[in-house]
Amino acid sequence: MDKLPHEKGFHISWDQIHRDSRALAWRLENDGPGASGSWRAVVAITRGGMAPAMIVARELDIRTVDTISVKSYSHQTQAEAQVLKAPDAELMGDGEGVLIVDDLVDSGKTLELVRQMYPKAHFATVYAKPKGRPMVDTFITEVSQDTWIFFPWDMALQYVEPYRGTD
C-alpha cells in the first residue's frame, strides 16, 4: 500500500529553513554574471519562496526584491502552472543577473514555466526532488520524490499524544 503524504513527511522548522536559506545564499555569493559576481535582484516565487528569498536577499545585500506568483497546486494536488502576477518587466528583461528563489522544486513545472519567461535567470531552491532537479541551477538539499515536505508556515504547534501510554 502506498504511503499517504504525511507518512513520509519531512518536517522543516523555522530554524532549519533559516539555516538552509543562508547556506543557499553562501552558495550563490559571487556567482552572479559579470566581473563582480553580484546579482541585480531577487525574485521570490510566491508563496513558498518568500521566506528563503528574503533571507538570501539579506545575506547577499540585494535590495531589489520582487515576486512572481505561480499557481501550480490546489491543496495537495498538482495542476497546470499559471502565472497570476509577474515581476516588473523592465527589471527582469531576459532574467540575466536575477536570482529566482523558491522553497522547493517538485515536478519542475513551475520553474519550467518561469524559465521560459526568463531564460537567463539563475534558479535557486532550498530543497529539490529528482523530477524537478534539472530545472534548478543551485539547491541545498535533495529529498526523494515521494517525500512530502511540511514547511513551518503551513504548520501549527499542538499537543501530540505519546506513542505508548497516556499517563
Protein Blocks (a to p, Z undefined) as FASTA:
>chain_A
ZZdfklmccdddfklmmmmmmmmmmmmgokagcjkopafbdcdddfklmmmmmmmmmmno
pabdcdddddfbehjaccddddfbdcdfklnmnopopacddfbdcklmmmmmmmmmmmmb
ccddfbdcfklmmmpmbdfbdcdfklccddfklpccdddddfbojZZ
